[in-house]
Amino acid sequence: MTFAFLQEPPFCFTDASGNLSGCDATLAQKVYQALGLEAFSPIETEFAKLLPGLVEGRWDMTTGLFISDERKKLVDFTRPIWVLQDGLLVAKGNPREIRGYRSIAGDQAALIGVISGQVQHQTALQNGVPPERIRILATQAEAAEAVAAGVVHAYASVALAHRGYLSRRPDALLAVVDVPTAEKQPAAGFRSRQGQNGPAPARRCMPQ
């Protein structure tokens, strides 16, 4: 059975020896063991490829994802595996005094980065950030580097993912701002795997 993952500590990451680790990866391995399966085959990919690869049968389960109406049309979701609050990765010292999505919306020169396909893109729009001030990026590392280089002023994801990234890069000149619950309530994440319902196989995933 195959498991699609991202380099996104503390959820999934490869260590110095090339071994897959992280809470989502460990949970996936426990699921396979509980099902009595013989092989666990992790496959690294980008976020935007998680669901297409699941639908096309390139893998059987993904790392966690948040549920959305559009995603539910494509895959099945498990029970929640975690509940997380959004966060913004900003320059160390937070020179633009960013406090959340709405403060970015109110700063006419501020740019925000989001990962292609993640729900934070819609959350930014819902909180008033104009689409022309949103930059679409492919990976956590690319987005973090964009903040460090000043290409964008904040990168939106879940706060725990930002802290996981910084825990492995203690010298990075970056910091985390927790998004106020008035702008985004903590949301549950779910794992997905190949399902058995409907005329065509449905797949399941964990949320982001």
N, C-alpha and C positions, 0 to 999 in steps of 0.2 A: 504494500500500500504506500502511496506517495503523499507527501506533506509539503505544501508550498509555504515558504517563509520569506521574511524580509530581514535585512540587517537592521534591527530596531531593538536594542536593549532597553528594558530588561525582558522584553517579550520573546525575542529570538535573536541570536547572534552566534557567530563562530568564534571560538576562543583561539589562543595562540597556537594550539595544536591542530586547529581545523575542525574541532568537534563542535557539533551544534548544541547550544545551551539556551537557557532562558525559560521563563515560566510557561509560555504558550507551547514551546517545543517539548518541555517535560510533560505537560499535560497530554499532548498529542501522542507521545510515546506510551504513556500510561493507558490511553484509550486503546491503542493497538495491542498492548499486552493483555488488557482485559478481554479483548475480542479473540484472543488466541491466535493472532496473526504472526507469521514467521519473520517477516521482513519489514523494517521501517526505513523508508527511502526519502530523506529530505531533499527538496529542490529549491534553490535560491532563485528569487524572481524580483520584479518591481511591483509596487502596489497596483499600478494600472493594469497589470497582467493577471492579478490574482483570480478575479471572477471569470474573465474570458477563458483562462486556462482550466478552471474548474468545469465550466460549461462544456468546453471542448474535450474534456476527459484527459487532459495532460497530467492532472493530479487528482487525488481523491478527497483531500481535506486542505483547508487553508488555516493560516494564523488568524487571530481574532479580527472581526469587523463589526462596526455598528450596523444595525438594521435600518434600511430605508425602503420605501415603497418600491423604488426601481429595482433594488437588489432582490427583494422578495419575489419579483417576477422571474428571476433567473435561478435562484438557489434556495435551498432549505437551510434554516438556522437551528442550532442546538439551543439548549437552555443557556442562560447567561453564564459566563465564566469570570467576568469581572465588571466593576462599575468604576468609571473614570471621569475626571474633570478635564476640560480643555486647558491648555496652557500656551503661552507665547514664548518663543525663544528670542531674546533680544541681546543687544550688545551689553557687555558688562558695565554696570553702573546705570544702565537704562537711561542714556542721555536724553532721549525724547520723552521720557516720563510716560511710557506706554503702560496703561492699566488694564486694557482689554480691547476687544474688537471696536467698541464705540469710541474709545480715545483715538484709535487709528483712523476711524471714519472722520473724526473731527479735526485731524491734523491733515491739512490739504496736501502736504508733501510726503506723507508717510506711505510706504509701500509694504504690502504683506505677501509673504510666500506661502503657498499651500501645495501639498502633494496631489498630483493628478488623480482624480477619482475619490479623494477622501472627503468626508462630510463637512470638514472645516471650511471648505470653499463656500458651501451654501450658508453655513453659519455666519461667515464674514459678510456675505451679501445681506442676510437677514438683519444684521446689526448695522447696516448702513454703509459698509465699505463699498465704494464704487467699483464696478468690474474693471475699469481701466487702471486701478491701483492694486490689482491682484496679479501676482506672477505665479505661473504654474511650473512646478519643478517635479523631478522624477523620483528622487530618493531623499531619505532623511539626511544623509551626508551632504548631498548637493544643496539642500535647503539651509542646513546649518552653515555651510561655507558661504552661501549667499549673504547670510546675516553678518558673518564675520568680515566679509569684504565690503559691506555697505551697499550691496546690490539691492537688498530689501532691508527693511527696518525691523521686521518681526517675521517669525515662521510659526504658523498655527498647526498644532497637533494636540495630542493629549499630554498633560503636564508630566506624567510619569515617564513617557518616552523621551521627553527632553532631558529629564534628570538622569535617565539611564544613559543617554548619549554623553552627558557631561561627566558622569561617573567614570567613564573610560577615557576621558580627555580632560584631566584636571587642570591643564594649562590653557584650555580654550578661554578666550576673552568673551564669554557669553554668560547669560543668566536667564532664569525662568521667571515668568510672570504668570500667576494663576488667574485664569479668566473668571470674573465674578459670576456667581450662579444666576444673577439677574439677566445675564447675557446668554448663558448656556448652562442648563442643568446637567449634573453628572449623568452619563448615559451608560447603559449596559452593553457589554461586548459579547459576541457569540462566535463559536467555532462552526465551521461548515464542513460537510463531507458529502460524498456521493449518496443520494437518496434512492428510494425505491418506488416513489409515487408518480403517477401520471404516465402518459404515453412515452415520454422520453425521460431518462434518468435525471432527477434533480440533484443538485449538490448543496452541501452545507458549508458554512464558514463561520469563523470567529470574527467580532467587529472592530472597525476603526472608522 
